[in-house]
């Protein structure tokens, strides 16, 4: 399950529905991937869907501090485990902020995002390569 949650602390370029569509397009060749959305706590989504483990990707040690805190809170509050996976070195420097900034100023982000996302960025921001 890829769960798309609304994060009120972030300014999203795309709506939840648009993000779901891009993820579905990107994962369509994987028959066992379900894309869903939820407004609220991730642990509540996990409990409602009988999910016992959250899988998170870590780009750098700076991600680890925050994600470890969240993992501990999630376990304490709901007994939901968290498993961390290291991001490929080829993508460890990427963040949505960096990609949006590059795309906004016409930088080529085609090697950084799936084709569907690249096209959506081009349409939304215009002028991108």
N, C-alpha and C positions, 0 to 999 in steps of 0.2 A: 504494500500500500504506500503510495506517495500521497501524503496528506498536505493540502495547501491550507494554511491558516492565515487569517488576517492579523497582521501585526500593526497595532495602532501606533507604535513608536517609529515606524518606518514610513517613508513616503514612497509608495509603489508607483512605478510607471504604468503598470498594467493592472487591471482589475483581477479579482480572484478568478472570475470566469475566463478571462483571457489567458491567465497563467495555466489554468487547468487544460484549456484547449492546446496550448503549446506543449505541455507535458504529455498529454495524450498522443499528440502527433509524434513527438520524439520517441515515445516508448511503445508505439503501436506494434512493433515487431516482437515484443516480449509478451507472450500470451498470459503470463502470470502477474502482470502489473495492473493494479487497480489505482486509479487517480480519484481522489475524493477531496471534499473541502469541509471545513469545520470552523465555526465561530465560537471561540472559547478556549478552554485549556486543552492542551494536547493530551494530558492524562485522562481527561473526561472522554475525549475521542477514543483513546485506547481502551478504556473500560467499556464504553458503549459498543465497541467492535471486537471485544475479546482479544486484544493485542497486548502481549506481555512484555515486549521489548521494542524500544525505539532505537533506530540506527541513525547515527549522525556522522557526517563527514567532517574531519578537522583539517583545515588548511595549514594552520601555524599554531605555535604555542599560545598566541594571543587568543585564539578560539578556545583553547583547552580550558583556560581559567573560567570563562563564562559557562561553557558547556558542562564542565564538571559540577559547578554549582547547581545548574539546572537538573543534572542527572541525580544529584543527591536529594534535591527538593522533590523531584518526581518519584523517587523511590520512597522517601519518607512519607509523602502525602498519599501515594496510590500504589505503592509496591510495584511500580513499573520500572524494569531494568533499562539501562541505556548501554548500547554497544557503540564504541567509537571506531571509525575506519579512517586511516590516513588517506588524504587526497593524493592523487598522482602528482609527482613533481611538476609535470607539464601544466597542471592547472592550479597549483598551490598558491600562486600569486593573485589569482582572480577573485574579484568580488563584484557584486552587482553595481556598486558605486563606481568602480574603476571602468567596468564595461559601459555603463551609461555615460560616463564622462567622455570616454574615447569616442563613442558613437555620436554623442551630441556635437562634437567638434569635427566630425567627418572621418575619424579614424576607422581603420579596417578591423572589425571585430569578428570577421567570418570564421577565423580559426579558433575563436574563444567560445562560441556558442553554437548550438544546433542550427541548421538552416531555417527552421520555422521561427526561431527566436531572432535570428539575424534579419529575416524579412520583416518581422513585426517591429523591430527597432528601427529599421530603415523607414518604414511607413510612419511610425509614430514620431521619430525625430527628424526625418527628412535629411537629404544631402549626404547621407552616409555612403561610403564605398561598399 
